[in-house]
Amino acid sequence: MMAAGRAGELGARVLLIEKNDRLGTKLLITGHGRCNITNKAASSREMASMYGKNGKFLLSALSRFGAGDIIDFFESRGVKTKVEKGGRVMTGSGNAGDVLDALAGYMAEGRVDVKLNAEVRKIVRQGNRIEKLVLAAGEEVAAGRFVITTGGKSYPATGSTGDGYGWAQRLGHTVAPLSPSLTPVLLKDAIVKELEGLSLRDVRLSAYKGVTRFASGIGDAIFTANGMSGPLVINMSRSIGKELPGEVALKIDFVPDLDFTALDMNILKGFQEGPNRLLKNSLDELLPQKLCPVIVRLAMIDSEKKVNCVTKEERKRLARLMKEFSLQVAGLPGFDKAVVTAGGIELCEVEPKTMRSKLIENLYFAGEILDIDGPTGGYNLQVCWSTGYAAGEAAGSR
Ligand SMILES: Cc1cc2nc3c(=O)[nH]c(=O)nc-3n(C[C@H](O)[C@H](O)[C@H](O)COP(=O)(O)OP(=O)(O)OC[C@H]3O[C@@H](n4cnc5c(N)ncnc54)[C@H](O)[C@@H]3O)c2cc1C
C-alpha cells in the first residue's frame, strides 16, 4: 500500500492486486489491533542496527523515509499516535484501522486502482524483464514495472502464504532460508497451565543451554495455556530457536531489582512486621498474587504456616524460587504463530536505494519478503514503510 501510494503520488498509473477480499488483513491485527507503527527510540543508524547484520541494507531507505517521516505521514492524515514503553509508537485511538484508512486515503489521492479477490498465480518473464502476471481466474495483467510485496509466510490465514518467494526463485533470485521468528515459547512444565493469564511486568528472563546462559533481558511477559508470550519472550524466541532442538531452560527472576541477599532481607523484614500473618498472604508485595501459592508450594512449605514459624532455610528457598523460577522449553510454534518470517530475498540481489532487483530490470521488492526482520517494537512495519516508499518512488518515477 505504501509502495502503491507513493508511485501514485508521483503520477504513475498503479494497480494493486490483493488476493483477499480486503486490504491490510495482517495490518489490522498488528500490535493486538492497536498497531505498533514504528519505534521512536532510535535514530536511523540505531534503528538499522536493530535488524542485525542485514540492517545496513536499510540505511538509505531509512534516511529517506524513516520513523519520523512515517509518524508525520500518519499524523498529517489524521492518525493520532502515542509513544509507549521502549519507544513504541502506537495509534492514539488504539485502532489499527486508522492506519489502514490513512493508507487507503493516500492511495485514493494517487488514483491507485485496487483489485481485490485477485490471486496472482504466475509471473511471465521475457528475457530479463517481467512481461505480465497471470491471475487465478486466468486474467492477464501487463505493466511496465512490478513490485512484489507478498510478505512472509507467518500467520498464513491473513493471506501471507509466501507465494512471492517461489516467483522470485523462478526469476533467478536466491531466497535465504525461511524460519518463523518472534514466536511465543512452548513449555513442558505442567505448572504453566495453573499460571495461564498471569502477566509479569519488568521481570528478568534468562535462557540456558546446560549451564550456559545464552540470552537474558528485562521486560514484560505473560503465561499462556502451554507456555509464555509477551514482548520479552517473543524477542528472546529468536535466540532460543537457534539452540533448538536441545535442552533449553528458562529462568525467571521476578524481582530483578533486588539481589538474593537484599531479597532475603526484604522477605524477613516483611515477616517481622506481621509475624502472625499466614505465609500465603505475606508475599503479595513482592509477587503477583496468583504466583504466591505456587512459589510457596514449590518451596515445599505449608502455606497455612504463620510467617514467624518459617525457618531461615525455608525463607531462602522462597527467595531462590523468586530469583530463579526454572522452566523447560518444549519448542517453538511454527509459522502459524510467528510475528514475522526470518529469511527472504537475498539483499545482495536488490538495490538498497530503489529496492530494484539486480537481476530483473523492471522488478522491485518491498516489505517482509526481503531478508530483513527485527525485534518487536514497530521495527518490522518500519521495514515495510521505508522499503515500500523507496520501491514506490523508483517504480513510479518516469
Ligand atoms: C499478530 C501480528 C502482530 C504484528 N504486530 C506488529 C506490530 O505491531 N508492529 C510491527 O512493526 N510489526 C508487526 N507485525 C509484523 C508486520 O505485520 C509484518 O511484518 C507486515 O505486515 C509485513 O507487511 P507486508 O506488506 O510485507 O506483507 P503482508 O502484510 O503479509 O501483506 C502481504 C499481502 O499480499 C497478499 N498476497 C500474498 N500472496 C498473494 C498472491 N499470490 N496474490 C495476491 N495477493 C497476495 C496477502 O493476501 C497480503 O495481504 C505483526 C505481525 C503479526 C502476525
The ligand as an SDF file (V2000), in Angstrom:
LIG
                    3D

 53 58  0  0  0  0  0  0  0  0999 V2000
   -0.0300  -10.9130   15.0200 C   0  0  0  0  0  0  0  0  0  0  0  0
    0.9720   -9.9690   14.4150 C   0  0  0  0  0  0  0  0  0  0  0  0
    1.1860   -8.7500   15.0170 C   0  0  0  0  0  0  0  0  0  0  0  0
    2.1430   -7.8850   14.4700 C   0  0  0  0  0  0  0  0  0  0  0  0
    2.3130   -6.6680   15.0620 N   0  0  0  0  0  0  0  0  0  0  0  0
    3.2410   -5.8200   14.5610 C   0  0  0  0  0  0  0  0  0  0  0  0
    3.3840   -4.5080   15.1100 C   0  0  0  0  0  0  0  0  0  0  0  0
    2.6080   -4.0790   15.9810 O   0  0  0  0  0  0  0  0  0  0  0  0
    4.3810   -3.7400   14.6240 N   0  0  0  0  0  0  0  0  0  0  0  0
    5.2250   -4.1560   13.6190 C   0  0  0  0  0  0  0  0  0  0  0  0
    6.1430   -3.4160   13.2520 O   0  0  0  0  0  0  0  0  0  0  0  0
    5.0520   -5.3550   13.0210 N   0  0  0  0  0  0  0  0  0  0  0  0
    4.0740   -6.1740   13.4580 C   0  0  0  0  0  0  0  0  0  0  0  0
    3.8760   -7.3830   12.8310 N   0  0  0  0  0  0  0  0  0  0  0  0
    4.6560   -7.7030   11.6190 C   0  0  0  0  0  0  0  0  0  0  0  0
    4.0260   -6.9750   10.4080 C   0  0  0  0  0  0  0  0  0  0  0  0
    2.6320   -7.0870   10.4660 O   0  0  0  0  0  0  0  0  0  0  0  0
    4.5180   -7.5400    9.0870 C   0  0  0  0  0  0  0  0  0  0  0  0
    5.9190   -7.5160    9.0750 O   0  0  0  0  0  0  0  0  0  0  0  0
    3.9590   -6.7360    7.9050 C   0  0  0  0  0  0  0  0  0  0  0  0
    2.5590   -6.8100    7.8740 O   0  0  0  0  0  0  0  0  0  0  0  0
    4.5160   -7.2210    6.5770 C   0  0  0  0  0  0  0  0  0  0  0  0
    3.9280   -6.4200    5.5840 O   0  0  0  0  0  0  0  0  0  0  0  0
    3.9990   -6.8080    4.0600 P   0  0  0  0  0  0  0  0  0  0  0  0
    3.2270   -5.7610    3.3330 O   0  0  0  0  0  0  0  0  0  0  0  0
    5.3890   -7.0790    3.6520 O   0  0  0  0  0  0  0  0  0  0  0  0
    3.2210   -8.1950    3.9630 O   0  0  0  0  0  0  0  0  0  0  0  0
    1.7590   -8.6260    4.4740 P   0  0  0  0  0  0  0  0  0  0  0  0
    1.2560   -7.6860    5.4980 O   0  0  0  0  0  0  0  0  0  0  0  0
    1.9060  -10.0480    4.8200 O   0  0  0  0  0  0  0  0  0  0  0  0
    0.8780   -8.4410    3.1710 O   0  0  0  0  0  0  0  0  0  0  0  0
    1.0590   -9.2610    2.0400 C   0  0  0  0  0  0  0  0  0  0  0  0
   -0.2270   -9.2230    1.2440 C   0  0  0  0  0  0  0  0  0  0  0  0
   -0.0040   -9.8960   -0.0140 O   0  0  0  0  0  0  0  0  0  0  0  0
   -1.1580  -10.6440   -0.3060 C   0  0  0  0  0  0  0  0  0  0  0  0
   -0.7750  -11.7580   -1.1840 N   0  0  0  0  0  0  0  0  0  0  0  0
    0.0450  -12.7850   -0.8850 C   0  0  0  0  0  0  0  0  0  0  0  0
    0.1550  -13.6290   -1.9120 N   0  0  0  0  0  0  0  0  0  0  0  0
   -0.6280  -13.1120   -2.9140 C   0  0  0  0  0  0  0  0  0  0  0  0
   -0.9410  -13.5380   -4.2310 C   0  0  0  0  0  0  0  0  0  0  0  0
   -0.4600  -14.6770   -4.7480 N   0  0  0  0  0  0  0  0  0  0  0  0
   -1.7590  -12.7670   -4.9850 N   0  0  0  0  0  0  0  0  0  0  0  0
   -2.2960  -11.6190   -4.4650 C   0  0  0  0  0  0  0  0  0  0  0  0
   -2.0490  -11.1910   -3.2250 N   0  0  0  0  0  0  0  0  0  0  0  0
   -1.2260  -11.9280   -2.4550 C   0  0  0  0  0  0  0  0  0  0  0  0
   -1.6520  -11.1400    1.0350 C   0  0  0  0  0  0  0  0  0  0  0  0
   -3.0140  -11.5120    0.9950 O   0  0  0  0  0  0  0  0  0  0  0  0
   -1.3720   -9.9620    1.9290 C   0  0  0  0  0  0  0  0  0  0  0  0
   -2.4730   -9.1090    2.0610 O   0  0  0  0  0  0  0  0  0  0  0  0
    2.9050   -8.2560   13.3210 C   0  0  0  0  0  0  0  0  0  0  0  0
    2.6550   -9.4810   12.7130 C   0  0  0  0  0  0  0  0  0  0  0  0
    1.6910  -10.3330   13.2340 C   0  0  0  0  0  0  0  0  0  0  0  0
    1.4360  -11.6440   12.5570 C   0  0  0  0  0  0  0  0  0  0  0  0
  1  2  1  0
  2  3  1  0
  2 52  2  0
  3  4  2  0
  4  5  1  0
  4 50  1  0
  5  6  2  0
  6  7  1  0
  6 13  1  0
  7  8  2  0
  7  9  1  0
  9 10  1  0
 10 11  2  0
 10 12  1  0
 12 13  2  0
 13 14  1  0
 14 15  1  0
 14 50  1  0
 15 16  1  0
 16 17  1  0
 16 18  1  0
 18 19  1  0
 18 20  1  0
 20 21  1  0
 20 22  1  0
 22 23  1  0
 23 24  1  0
 24 25  2  0
 24 26  1  0
 24 27  1  0
 27 28  1  0
 28 29  2  0
 28 30  1  0
 28 31  1  0
 31 32  1  0
 32 33  1  0
 33 34  1  0
 33 48  1  0
 34 35  1  0
 35 36  1  0
 35 46  1  0
 36 37  1  0
 36 45  1  0
 37 38  2  0
 38 39  1  0
 39 40  1  0
 39 45  2  0
 40 41  1  0
 40 42  2  0
 42 43  1  0
 43 44  2  0
 44 45  1  0
 46 47  1  0
 46 48  1  0
 48 49  1  0
 50 51  2  0
 51 52  1  0
 52 53  1  0
M  END
$$$$
